[in-house]
Amino acid sequence: MNRKRARKIIAVVIAAVFIASFALYGCNKTYKPADDEIALQITLDTKEDVGLIVYDYSVGENEFSGGISNADKSLINHNDVIIQPLNKQQDFNNLSDIEDLTIKFTIVTEYVDPNYDNIYPEEYTKVIETPIALNAHYGESYFITISGDQTNGYQAFLEE
């Protein structure tokens, strides 16, 4: 093998190692919520892509709602990891105590334009009956996995 070719191979190998290490570094980053928010890290482990993820949540007598969809109206990938921050002022109306947080998820299996009333076609709407209960604190992240499929339904689990 000539010297010129050997240098090219070494350069390619070094570049590949650099790119791989940079990619792995990026994968190991975690979202650090601000002192006035919590972060839900939602891992999808579903058999199919989904249109929307709707979450209704409550703290004491206070009820709220939110949702996740792709801005380009594409489906959310069945193995995506979604970071959903919830802010004290915007999402909790400045509640100082959120220790009795309950979250109930609904999966909309096809993309439908999101709406504030959370009214979606029944044939696409799959409610996860068992809610997630959290002893939540601002500045913390909580890891939730949603698994299942359109036929058998979906489940949400809090990772301990």
N, C-alpha and C positions, 0 to 999 in steps of 0.2 A: 504494500500500500504506500502510495506516495505521501509525502509530508503535507502537501496542500489539502489532500482529502482527509487526512487524519485530523488536521486543525478544524476543518468544517464539521466533522463528526463530533469532536470535543465541544465545539461551540454550540451545536444543536443539543447535545446532552446537557450542557450547563444551562442553556436557555430553558429546556424542559424541566429541569430540577427547580430552577428559579420560579417558573410559572406554577408548577405544582405546589411548591411551598407557599407561594403567595395565595393561591386558591385555598389551600388548607387553612392558612391564617385567617382568611376572610370567613370561612365556614365556622371557625371557632369563636367568632365575635358573638357576644350576647348583648341584648338591649338592656341598658341600665335605666330604669324609670327614674324620673325626677322625684324630688321629695314630695311633690303634691300630686302624684299619679301612681296608679298601679299599672302593670303590664300583664296582659293575658297573652301567653305564647301558645297559640292553638296549632296543634299538629293534626293535619288531615291524614287519616289512614283509611280512606274509603276506596271502594272498588271502582267508583266512577267519579268523574269531575262533577262539581256542583255549581249551581247558578248563584246562590246567595246563602250567606249564613246570617241569620237574624238572632239576636240575643236580647232577651228581656231580663232585666236584673232589678233586684230590690234590696234595700237596706232599711230594716224596720218597716215603717209604713210608707216609705218613699219608693215609688216604682219608676223605672226608666226603661228605655229601649234603644237599640242601636243595630247596625248591620254592617256586613262586609260584602263587597262585590268588587269586581274589576271595573275600572273606569272605562275600559275599552269594550265593555259588555261581553267579554269572553268568559268562559267558564273558569272557575277556580280549580286549579289542578288538584287531583285526588291525593297527591302526596306533598302539598305545599305546607310550609310552616308560616303562620301569620302572626305578626306581633300587633296586638291591638291595645294601645295605651288608653287608659280611662283617667281623665283629669278631674281633680277635686272640684274645680270651679265649673267646668263645662259639663262634666258627666255625672257629678254627684251633688250639684247645687250647694257646694261648699260644706258638705257634711264633714264634721271632724272625725266621727267614728264610723268606720265601715266594716267593723268586725263581723257583723252578721249578714254578709253579702251572699245573695243567692242568685245564680245565673241559670236561665233556662234557654236552651238553644232550639232553633228551628232551622231545618235544612230545606231550601227551595232547590229542587233538583235541576231545573232549567233556568236560564237567565230570564228574569222578568225585571222591568225597570223598578228600582226600589221606590217605596213610598212611605210616608210618615205614619200611615194607618196600619202598616204591616198586613195588608190584605193581598193575598196571592192566590192564584188558582189552586183549588183543593187537590187536584191530581198531581201537582208538583210539590205540595207542602207536606213535609215530614217533621212532626214535632218530636223532639227527644223528651220523653215523659219524665225522666229522672233528672232533676236539676243538680247543679254543682253548688255546694255550700262551702263558703270560704270564711275563715277567720282572717280577713284581709287587713293589710296595713299599707299606708302610703309608702312609696319608695321600694316596693317589693314586686317581684315577678311571680306569676303563677302559671303552671304548665298544664295544659289541658289537651287531651287527645280525643278526637272525634273519629269513630270508626263505624263501619257498616256499609249498607248499600240500599238502593231504592226498593228492592224486593223485601228484604228482611228488616228494614229500618236502621236507625242510627242510634249510637250510644255515645255519651260524653263521659270521660273519666278525668278526674283530677290526679295528676302525677304527684306522688308524695316524695 
